[in-house]
Amino acid sequence: MPAAKPASERLRVPHQASAPNLVRRWLRSALPELPDDSRDDLLVCATELVSNAVRHAKPLPGGDVCVGVAIRATDVEVRVLDGGSATHPHVLPIDLDSAHGRGMLIVSKLSSRWGSRPLGDGTQEVWARVPVR
């Protein structure tokens, strides 16, 4: 079980296909005290959010995306900040023939809450809260 006090960390990764792997590696080392089931769910959610940012959004100035994680008493929150996009993340109907489109459905099932919001400077933040079990 993580400490009851909030703790947070941030990482900037290049806006490219390798970003999800870098984030997974970082989260594994940054959160060793998290129970395995919660860490696994967090890694999947973070991977999906970062993959969506790379696939659908523009990079931040500097060519990257920013990932933040905060450990709280009952959950762990992951936030991804990108350069914004024309669309907002949403859950799509399941299409078993499609190779894409399941990411936000997975995030919605593994997290207790998730959301997105455009920020005033054109950037977008997407977040998910994963329960600690």
SVG drawing of the C-alpha trace seen along z (x, -y; Angstrom):
<svg xmlns="http://www.w3.org/2000/svg" viewBox="-21 -30 34 39">
<polyline fill="none" stroke="black" stroke-width="0.4" points="0.0,0.0 1.4,-3.4 2.0,-6.1 -1.1,-8.0 0.6,-11.3 0.3,-12.6 3.4,-12.2 3.9,-13.2 6.4,-13.0 6.7,-14.2 8.4,-13.0 8.7,-14.5 9.0,-12.0 9.5,-12.6 6.2,-12.7 7.0,-9.5 6.2,-5.8 8.7,-5.0 7.0,-7.2 4.7,-4.5 7.7,-2.2 9.6,-5.0 6.7,-5.8 6.1,-2.2 9.8,-1.8 9.7,-5.1 6.5,-4.1 7.8,-0.7 10.9,-2.3 9.0,-5.3 6.3,-3.2 7.9,-0.1 5.6,-0.1 2.4,0.0 0.6,3.4 1.1,5.4 -2.5,5.3 -2.8,1.6 0.6,1.0 -0.4,3.2 -3.7,1.3 -1.8,-2.0 0.8,-0.9 -2.0,0.1 -3.9,-3.2 -0.7,-5.3 0.3,-3.4 -3.1,-4.1 -3.1,-7.8 0.4,-8.3 -0.3,-6.3 -3.4,-8.4 -1.4,-11.6 1.3,-10.5 -1.2,-9.2 -3.9,-11.9 -2.5,-15.1 0.3,-17.6 3.4,-17.7 4.1,-20.3 6.6,-23.0 9.9,-21.2 8.4,-18.1 7.3,-16.1 4.5,-15.1 4.5,-15.5 3.3,-12.6 2.6,-13.1 1.7,-10.6 0.4,-11.3 0.1,-8.7 -2.9,-9.4 -4.5,-7.5 -6.9,-5.5 -5.7,-5.8 -2.9,-6.7 -3.6,-9.4 -1.8,-9.6 -2.0,-12.8 -0.8,-13.3 -0.3,-16.8 0.0,-17.2 -0.2,-20.0 -3.9,-19.5 -5.9,-18.0 -9.1,-18.6 -10.9,-15.8 -11.2,-14.9 -10.6,-11.4 -13.8,-9.3 -14.9,-5.7 -15.8,-4.2 -18.2,-1.4 -16.4,2.0 -15.5,3.0 -13.8,6.4 -12.6,6.1 -10.7,2.9 -7.0,2.8 -7.6,-0.5 -10.2,-2.2 -10.2,-0.2 -7.8,-2.4 -10.3,-4.6 -12.6,-1.7 -9.8,0.0 -9.0,-3.1 -12.6,-3.5 -12.8,0.1 -9.5,0.0 -9.9,-3.4 -12.3,-4.7 -12.6,-8.0 -11.0,-9.5 -11.4,-12.7 -9.9,-15.3 -9.8,-19.1 -8.5,-21.6 -6.3,-24.2 -6.3,-27.9 -3.0,-27.7 -4.2,-25.2 -2.8,-22.2 -4.9,-19.3 -4.7,-17.2 -6.1,-13.7 -6.1,-11.9 -7.2,-8.6 -7.4,-7.5 -6.5,-3.9 -7.7,-2.5 -5.2,-1.0 -6.3,2.4"/>
</svg>
